[in-house]
Amino acid sequence: MTLLTEAVRAGAPPQELERAPLPGEYTAAYIQAEDARMFDGVADKDIRKSLRVGQVPMPELAPDEVLVAVMASAVNYNTVWSAMFEPVSTFRFLRQFATQGGWARRHDLPYHVIGSDGAGVIVRVGSGVRRWGIGDHVVMSCVQPDDQEPATQADGMLGAEQRIWGFETNFGGLAHYAVVRASQLIPKPAHLSWEEAACNPLCAGTAYRMLVGDRGARFKQGDVVLIWGAAGGLGAYAVQLVKNGGGIPVGVVSSPAKAEAARRLGCDVVIDRQDIGLDDRTADDPRAVIEVGKRLGTAIRKRVGEDPHIVFEHVGRATFAVSVFVVRRGGTVVTCGSSTGYQHGYDNRYLWMKLKRIIGSHAANLQEQWECNRLVSLGRIVPTLSAVYPLEEIGEAARSVQTNQHIGKVGVLCLASGPGQGVTDPERRADLGEERLNPLRGLTPTRQAG
């Protein structure tokens, strides 16, 4: 263990952190460019075979960057995509980034340190960083905007050179140290542990923009919101945002344990996808889409009396056509991803003749992230952790997400020596209560979904 790592773990003051020398190497979860074709022609792309944990060189900081000692991180679906080298190898992203020249060239390496969530302690700051200092406790937004693009000044997500840290850039959060821009930093909620704080930014911020932000579905009180994967990483935050905002969350899940998770989070209605006959083949048959949509619509109307105003869509090909069918006349389907496939087919009559809308959404700008983090700090949004792994077991942690054998978010301990560390406001934590802050801990799914 290096002097800096020891100082971070001991909670040393900023002066001591600054004096401790930077290690030349650090431990990280990474993939290798030489493995990029390893899953060609393989049916089960088991990412435990591509994810590695070992020592990598410490990068140099750009003037607008900070070095964070990562206490905890979390698995996202882009972790799975990275380790599968699909839909494209992330080494392509790194090469493209490097063409900017300058500091971007550092990212084009034969290894890629992945991970797009994290919580930790700032241990170094670049010469151009003004608002943050060594010793600050932070969580990291996954978005690296390009502040020199005009569109970025309107919305950080609109710049063509905006990138997702740890997916489209190197030096990500599944490591002992991470390099991030100062424009990614958010104050860590003081009542949360490292792993609880680390699991929120990417998924909670994404759900906030999709539902609450003025560029998303613009959810309002009383809206019925259909949430696919209501017990997953994104869905679990969508349920809370809808419930807290006076809406009616209707969740679709794939197992009894996930149904219990959705109810704990506040779902008014929970529907098992098997009860409506939805499976991996539904999207291939237009008639099956209509039949599944009718059964789903009937189930929703039976419980809440009306069709959904909004469908929270991130599953993609397997559900998208049903989403377009089932949302009410004039309603909105808001989508941020496609974990079951990117090529969506749907019957356009139900879109154009019923004046529905489809909105694409991606991550969240920094203002949206801060607004969402305020809800977390107030205890209005709670972490969705169900399991926590050490960094050395990142393969197993990510595999659970790859095979949908997880609930909520899967946390990863990096420099934290154990769970439960990092709380600096124990009084607020006690006021909120452990049960409130950990509604999903210990829950495991009992049936794999397609």
N, C-alpha and C positions, 0 to 999 in steps of 0.2 A: 504494500500500500504506500502511495506517495505521500509526501508531507502535505500537499494541497488537499488530497482526498481525506486525510486524517483531520485536517482543520475544518473542512466542510462538514464532515460527520460529527465533529465535536461542537458545531455551532459557533465557531470562532468569529471574532469581530472582523469588520472589513479590513482593518490595518493588518491583521495577521494573515488573512486570505491574500492580500496583495503582496505580502512579503514571501509567501510560500512559492517556490519555483514551479513553473508549469512543467508537467511531465512531457517527455518527448513522444510518448504513446499513451493510448487509453483503450479501455475495453469497449467493444461495440458489437452490435448485431449487424451483419452485413451480408450482401450477396456478391458474387464474383462474375465478372464479364465472361470468363471462360466457361461458365455454366449456363450461359443464356440459351443454349439449344438442348439442354439436358432432358427437357420434357417433350421434345418433338415426337409425335406419334404415341405418346404415353396417355392412357385413359385416365389414370389417377395421378394427377400432378401433385404428389405429396410434398408440400413445401418444407417439411422437416428435413428433406434431402438437400435443399438449396440454401437454407438459412444457416449461417455460421456465426459463431461468437469467438472473438479473439482480439488481438492487439492491432490497432491501426495508428498511423502517424497523426500527431496533433497538428491541425491546420493553423495557418497564420490568420489573424483577424483583419478584416477590412475596416476602414474608419467608421462605418455606420453599423458595425456588428458588435455583439457581445458574446462572451463564452459563458455558457451556463453549465454548472455542475448539476447534472440531471439526477434528481433523487428518485423519480418514478416516471413512467411513461405508460402507454396503452397501445393495444392493437386496434387498428382500423382496417377496413376492407382494402385500402390501398396497400397495406402491408402484405396482404395476400396477393394482390395483383403484382406487386414488385417481385415477390418470391416465386411467382409462377412465370414471370417474364411475359405476362399477357395483360392487356391486349397487345402491347408492344413492350419490348425490353426497356426498362427505365434508363439503361445506359445510353439509349438514343436521346432521352431528355437531357442527360448530362453533357453529351457531345453538342447538342444544340445550344445549351446554355453557354458553353465554353466559347462559342463563336462570337459572343459579345466582346471577348477579350478582357484585359485587365484582371480584376479579382475573380471574374467568372471562370477563368481558366482552371482554377484550383479544383473545380468540381468534376472535371473530366478525368476520372481515375479508373483503374481496373477493378475497383471495389466500390460498392455503394452502401454507405451507412444509412439505413432506412429509419422510418418512424416519424409520424406527424403530430404527435402529442407529447407533452412533457411538462413537468413542474420541477423547479430547482432553485439554485442559488447562483446569482451572478458572481463570477470570480474574475472576469476581466472585461474591460470596456474599450471599444475603439476610440480613436482620437476625436471622432466627430459626434460621439454620443453625449447628449446633454441631460436628458431627463431621468436617467437611471444610473445607479452606482453599484460598486462592488458590495456584496452582502445582501442586496435586495432579493426578496423571495418573489418568484414570478411563475406564471404559467405562460405557455407560448401558443399564440395563434399559428395555424398551419400556413397562413397566407404570406407570401413574400411579394408585395406589390412593387412595381417599378415607378418610383415617384417622379421620374423624368418624362413620363408619358402624359399627355394632356388628359386622356380619358380617366386616368387614375385620380385626377383632382375632382372629378364628379363622383366616382365610385371606385374604390380600390380594386374591385373585381373586374372592372371593364378594360383595364390595360391589357394589351395583347401579350406583354411580357410578364404578366402576373404568373407566379409559380407556386405550387404546393411544396412546402418545405419537407424534406425527407422522402419525397416521392419524385418530384421534378428537380430537386436539388440534392446535393450530398450533405453529409454531416448532420443527419437527422437525430431524432430524440430517443431511439432505442439504443442507448449508449450511456457511458459514464459522463461524457461531456458532449455538448452540442453547440454548434455555431448558428446563431440566429441574428436577424436584423433587429435593431432597436424598435422598428415599426411593427414587430410581432409581439412585443411584450405586454403583459397584462398583470396587474397585482394578484398574487395568490390569495384566495379567500382564507382568512386567518384561522377559521374554525375547522378547516378540513386538514386531513392528513395528506402527505405527499401523493399517495396513490389515488385518493379521492379527488384531489384537485387536478391531477394529470389527466384523468379520464374524460374531462368535460369539454375542453375548448372546441375540438374539431366537430364532434357530433352535436353538441348543444348549440354552438354558433351556427352550424349549417341549418338545423331545425328552426332556429330563431329567424334567420333570413327568409326561409321558405314560408313561414307562417305569419310572422309578426312584422318583419321589415317592409318598408314601403315599396320594395322591388319584388316582393313575393306575392303570396295569395291575399295578403291584407286581411287576415282572420279577424273577426269581431265577436263580441259577446253573443251567445246564442247559436253560433254556427255549429252545425253537425260536421265533424271532420272524420273521414275514414282514414285510418292509419294502418297501412300494410306493415307487417313486421313490428307490431306494437311493443314487443319485448326485446327488440334488437337495439343496437347502438344508437341509431337515429330515432327509431320509433319511440323508444323509452323517454327521450327528451320531448318529442312531439306531443306525447300524451300529457306530460306535465304542463307544457306551454298552453295547450288547449284547455285543460282543466282549470289552470290558474287564471286564464283569461275569460272565464265564464262560458266556455264552449262545451260541446258534448262530444268527447272522444269515443270513437267506435274503433276498436282494435281487431285486426285479423292476426291470428297466431297459428302455430303449428304443433302445439303439444299442450297437455294439461298444465305442466309446470310453467310454460310461457303464458298460459291464460291466467294463472295465479299471479305471475309477475305483472301483467298488464293491469290486473285489478288492484294490486298494491300501489301501482303508480297513479291510479285514478281513473282508469277506463270505465265509462258508464256501461258500455256494451262490449262484450268480447265474443268473437266468432272464430271457431276453428275452421281452417281452410278446407279440411276434409269434409266438414258438414255441408259445404256448398259445392263439393265436387271439383275443387280446383287442384290440378296437378300439373306436371311438367308438359303434358301434351295439350293442355287447353288452348294455348296460344296458337297452335297449328290448325285449329278447327274453328272457323268463324261461327258455326252453329253452337259449338260447345261454349264459346265465349258468351254468346247471348244467354244460353241456359244458366251458366254460372252467374252472370250478371243479374238475371232475374231472381235467382235464389238469394243472392247477396242483398239485392234491393229489398226483397220481401222481408228478409230477416231484419234489416235495418228499420224499415217502416213499422214492423211489428213492435219493435222495442222503443223507437223514438218518434214514430208517427210521420216521418218525412224523409226525403232523400238527402244525401250529404251535400252540403254547400261546397266542400273542399275535399279532394283526395290527396293525401300525402303519399307521394309515389317515389320509391327509390329501388324497388325490386327489379323493375324493367320488363323485359320481354314476357315473362310469365304472367304478369298482372296488368300490364299497361292497357291492353284492349278492354279489359273488364273495368278498369278505372274510368276510361272515357265513356263507357256505356252507363255506368252506375251513377256518376255524378249528376246532380239535378240540372234542369234547364237553366242556362246562364251560370252554371257552376264552374269551378276551376280545378284542374289537375296540375299540381306543382310537383316537378320532378328534379332530382339532383343526382341520379345515378341509375345504374342498370346492372345490379350484381348477377342477374340471371341471363343477361344478354343485351346487346345494344341495338339490335335491329328490331324495332317495334312495328307491329302491324295492328291496325284498328280500323273499324268501320267509320269512315269519315262522315257518313250521314248523321251520326249521333253527335258529332262535333259541330258541323256547320248548321244543320237544321235546328239544333237546340241551343245555338249561340253559346257554346261552352268555350273555355279557354284552356290552353296548355302553356304553362310558364316554366322555363328552364331556370334553374338556380344552382349556384356553385359556391360552396363554403360561405364566408361572411367577411365583410370589410371590417376594419379595426373598430370603427364606431359601433357596429352591430355586435362585435365580440365584447366590447366593454359594457354595452347595455345588457347583454346576456350574462356576463360575469357579475354584474351588479345583482341580478336575480339570484345567482348562486350565492353570493356573499350575504344576501338577505335571508337565505334559507328557503326562498320560494321555489328554487330548482335544486334538486338534490342529486348527488352522484348516482350512477346506475351500475356500479361495480357489482359483479356476481362472483368473480374469482380473481386472484392475484398470483402471479408467477414470478420467480426470480428471472433475471435477464438470461441466465444460463439455460433456461428452459423456454426460450422464445419460440423454438420450433413447435413445442406442444401447445403453447399459448395461441400461436397463429393458426395451427392446425384446427383447433377447436372452432375458430371463426370460419376457416375455410369450409369445414364440414357442417356448419350451422349447429354445432353442438355447444352453443354458448347462449347466455342470456345477458342482455344489456351490454356492458363493456367489460373487457378483460384487461386487467391492469398488469403492469410489469414493474417490479422493483429494480432500480438501477443502482445508485449509490446508497440508497436507504438500506440499512441493515435488516430491516423488518417492517411489517405493516404497522400503521398507527402513529408513525412519527411525523413531525413537522407541524403539529397543532400549536399555534401561538395565541389563540383566544379560547382557552378551555371553558371560560364562563359562557360564552355564546354557544359553544358546542353542547354544553350541559343543558342550556335553555332549550335548544332545538331537540336534543335527545338522540341517542345512538340508533334507535329503531327508525326514527324519521330519516336520519342521514344515510342509512344503509338498508333500504327496502328490499334489495335483491340479493344481498349476500347469502351465499350458501345454496341458492336455487340452481338446479341443473335441469336441462330439458330431458324428457323421457322418450322423445321420438324425433328422429331426424326428418327434416323437411326437405322437399325437393327444391 
